[in-house]
Every structure is written in structure tokens, then in C-alpha cells.
């Protein structure tokens, strides 16, 4: 499964390194994290990481392979 997680604001390179398994792109006041998600536990782990870093998740969605 591949996912996109949109977070509010522009992530610094330091914050982006907290998600080494995901790529990222900054656009229009948001940062889009994207990449493969192995299973539901991995997805919840990514969301927990966002929360622990104080990131506001704007949207999360599964995208075609």
C-alpha cells in the first residue's frame, strides 16, 4: 500500500528525517509525506510520530501503486 500524509506547514529537513521511509515534497503551505506503508500498525506508527512531533495532519489517503 502507498499513502500520502499531508501535514500543515513546511517541514524542515531535520523534521523530514524523522520519516526516513517516506519521501516528502513541500507545496502550498503543506508538506506531503509519501511512500509505502507495510501494514496498519506501520500507518498508526507514522501518525503517532506526527503527533509526537506536534505536526497537524491535514489529510491522509491511500494512493494507487
N, C-alpha and C positions, 0 to 999 in steps of 0.2 A: 504494500500500500504506500502511496505517496500522499503527503499532506502539505498544505500551506498554512502557516500560522502568521497572521498579521498582528503586529504589536504597534502600539501608539509611539510615535516619535522615531528619531534616528538613533539606532544602536551604535555605540562606539565599537571600534574593533575589539577592545577588551571585553565588552559585554557579549559581542558576537562569538568570541572564543569560548564562551560558556556552553555553546551548542556546536561542538566540533563535528557532529554527524550531519549537520544541516548546512546548506548554503544560505546566503542571505543577499537581499537587494534592498536598497533604500529608495523609496519613491513617495512623493506627495504626502509628507508628514508621517509616513509609516515605514516600518521595516517588515519585509516579508521573509520569513524563515521557511525553507522548503527542503524536502528530501524524503527519503524512505523512512517509514515507521514500521518496525518489525511486528508489533502487536499492540493490544490495548494497554498493557502495562507500560510499554515504552511511551505511548501517547500521553498517558496520565503523568508519567515521569517528566516529560517535556513541559507539560502545563504546570506541574509543581515547581519546576525550575524557573519558569516565567514568574510565577507568584513569589518565589523566594527572592528573586532579583528586583521585585517591585515593578514588573512590566505589566502594562494593561493590554490584555488580549482583546483585539477588536473583532477578529474573525478567525475561525479555524474551519478548514474544509478538506475533504479528501479530493484529490485530483486524479485524472486518468494517468495510467502508467506511461 
